[in-house]
Every structure is written in C-alpha cells, then in structure tokens.
Amino acid sequence: MEAGQEAELREALAAARACGVEEASLAAAEAQLCTLAAECELSAATELLISLEEAEAVDEESEVAFAAAVREATSAGVRPSMIAE
C-alpha cells in the first residue's frame, strides 16, 4: 500500500458509512484494510532489519520495532507464512 492510500481508503469507508452501507460489510472492509496495512508495516520492518543486519548495525531499538511489527501483523490477521518469513 502506498503512502496516503490507507487514509484515502479510510475516508472512503467513512463516506460509505455516511451513505448507509451495511455495517457488517464495512467492518469486513476495515478489517481487510488493517491487515493490508500490517502487511506493509511488516514488510518495511523486515527490509530494515535485513539492511541493518547486513551493515552489522542491529541494536535493541530495531529489534523491538521488528517485534512490534510482528505482533501487530499477528493480531491483524496477516498470513502466518508471511510472518514466518
């Protein structure tokens, strides 16, 4: 997901809500949006950690940030195979 797309999608969901779209449908769409956002965050955190490992610059802060991205991905329903990578 590119920068700004998440905000645009959230605005579209708010507009759909205002137009009376069924809440169950919107909840499912919002859950999927959260999953996509968590996938993007996990990918970015993974790339950063790999770069830091290659530069031998991994520190506690980067490990904590990566662990947080993994926890968020898990709670957002990201595919286990993606988390395992």
C-alpha positions in Angstrom: 0.0 0.0 0.0 1.5 3.3 -1.0 1.7 6.4 1.3 -1.7 8.1 1.5 -3.7 5.2 0.2 -4.6 4.0 3.7 -6.0 7.4 4.6 -7.9 7.5 1.3 -9.4 4.1 1.9 -10.4 5.1 5.4 -12.1 8.2 4.0 -14.0 6.0 1.5 -15.2 3.8 4.3 -16.4 6.8 6.3 -18.2 8.1 3.2 -19.8 4.6 2.7 -20.9 4.6 6.3 -22.4 8.1 5.9 -24.3 6.7 2.9 -25.8 3.9 4.9 -23.8 1.0 3.6 -24.4 -2.1 5.8 -22.1 -2.0 8.9 -21.1 -5.7 8.5 -19.7 -5.1 5.1 -17.9 -2.0 6.3 -16.4 -3.9 9.2 -15.1 -6.6 6.9 -13.6 -4.0 4.6 -12.0 -2.2 7.6 -10.5 -5.5 8.9 -9.0 -6.2 5.5 -7.6 -2.7 5.4 -5.9 -3.2 8.8 -4.5 -6.5 7.5 -3.0 -4.8 4.4 -1.6 -2.0 6.5 0.0 -4.5 8.9 1.5 -6.5 5.9 3.1 -3.3 4.6 4.5 -2.4 8.0 5.9 -5.9 8.5 7.5 -5.8 5.0 9.1 -2.5 5.8 10.3 -3.7 9.2 11.7 -6.8 7.7 13.6 -4.9 5.0 15.0 -2.5 7.6 16.2 -5.3 9.8 17.8 -7.1 6.9 19.6 -3.9 5.9 20.8 -3.4 9.5 22.0 -7.0 9.8 24.0 -6.6 6.6 25.5 -3.4 8.0 26.1 -5.2 11.3 24.1 -2.3 12.9 21.2 -4.2 14.6 20.5 -2.7 18.0 17.9 -3.2 20.7 15.6 -0.5 19.3 15.5 -2.1 15.8 14.8 -5.5 17.3 12.0 -4.0 19.5 10.5 -2.3 16.4 10.6 -5.5 14.4 9.0 -7.5 17.3 6.2 -4.9 17.5 5.6 -5.2 13.7 5.3 -9.0 14.1 2.9 -8.6 17.0 0.7 -6.1 15.0 0.8 -8.4 12.0 -0.3 -11.4 14.0 -3.2 -9.5 15.7 -4.3 -8.0 12.3 -4.6 -11.5 10.7 -1.6 -11.4 8.4 -0.9 -14.8 6.8 1.3 -16.9 9.1 3.5 -17.7 6.1 4.3 -14.0 5.7 5.1 -13.6 9.4 7.4 -16.6 9.3 9.5 -15.1 6.5 
